Amino acid sequence: MPTARPPTDQVHRQLILALRGHMRRKKWSINQLADFSGLGRGYLSDVMNAKKSPTVRTLVKLADALETEVSELFERPASLTKIDR
């Protein structure tokens, strides 16, 4: 039986949390992410506010700028993962 996929808005929310986490670790503003990724600040702002969904090419640029893998941008942040006891 196939596993259920999370709703699109949940995936986008996870992406935003991951981007913010990586930016926080690097102490980057959205302007710095824009500079290092080659993307526009306004576009990144729209992505971060869930007004636009990034393309695969954009995700690669973001991951490269943040020195991470695209797949890590979709992983649930450890601080939000529920630990079963």
N, C-alpha and C positions, 0 to 999 in steps of 0.2 A: 504494500500500500504506500503510495507516495506521501511524503511529509507535506503538511500544509505550509504554504509560504505566508510570511507576515504581510499584512496589508501595506500598500505602497507608502502611505503616510508614516507608518512605523519604521520602514526601511529608511526613509528620508530623515526621520528624527534620529535614528542611529547614526547615519552619516554625519549629520550636523554635530552630534555629541562627539563623535570621533574627531572631526575636524577641529572643533574647539579644544579638545584635549591635546591634540598634537600642537596646535598653536600655543596653548598655554605652556606646554613643556619647553617650547622654543622661545617663549616670551615674545611672540609675534602678534602684531596687530593685523587687521584685515589688509591694510596697505602693504605690509611686508609680505604677506602671503600672495597678494596680487603681483608684487614685484618679482618674487622668486618663481612664481608659476607662469608668469606671462599673461595672466588673465586680468580682466578689468575689475576694478574695485566695485563698481556698481553691480556687475554681474555676480561677483562673489557675495555681495551683500544680499542679492536676491536669492542665491542658493542657500545662504545661511539663515534666511528668513522664510524658507520653504515657498518662495514665490516662483522659483524656477528649479527644474531638475537638471543636473549636469549630465552631459553626454559621457560616453566611455572615454573619449579622448580627453575631456576635461578632468575626469577622475584620474587618469594617468598623469596629467600635468600636476594635479594637486598632490598625488602620492609621491611623485618625483621631488617636488619642492619640499615636501615634509619628510623626505627620506624614509619612506615606508612603502608597503605594498598596498595595492588597491584593495585587496581582500581585507586588510586590517581596517579599512575605512568602514567596513560593514559589520565588524565584530562588535558585539555588545561590550561596552566599557566595563572593566572589572569591577568598578565601584557600583555598578547597577546590576551585576549578576547576583542572583539569589543563590545562597549556599544552602543546599539541602542537608539537614542533619538527621 
